Amino acid sequence: MRKHDKEKRRTWRKLHLAIDAATHEVIAAEVSLESVAYSKVLPTLLNPLRRKVKQVSADGAYDT
């Protein structure tokens, strides 16, 4: 890294998953940058699904 003048710091990514609670199957996944708010990712995670969503369970970060 020193040879090519690259910065050692790495950028974090967040992986958001939509999981079917009945079958435990991953039905959607979205990767975002660390700077993107959780509440901004939720619509892009759920909109492409071709099924009716009856309930969403998430932690407090998605409440905003």
Secondary structure by P-SEA (a helix, b strand, c coil): ccccccccbbbbbbbbbbbccccccccbbbbbcccccccccccccccccccccccccccccccc
